[in-house]
Amino acid sequence: MKPWVAYSLARVGIFAVIFAALLYSGIYPWLSAIIAAVISFCASYLFFGKLRDAVARDIVVRRAKPATNADTEAEDL
């Protein structure tokens, strides 16, 4: 599984669980969404450092590849 997929699923999963728990406890939906977003951001920052670093490395590798395609190569000839 690609690191950005795992990282995104982990963050969305934490948000969904917290959001559902807050809604179940009777807090307003808009306030539940804000609280869940803040808590999921903090949790991902504190506990998912390895995944975040893997996503950053993946981005660096993708950006380092030269952007070539058939049109660019044909124009250079």
Buried (B, 14 or more C-beta within 10 A) or exposed (E): EEBBEBBBEBBEEBBEEBBEEBBEEEBEEEEBBBBBBEBBEEBBEEEBEEBBEBBEEBEEEEEEEEEEEEEEEEEEE
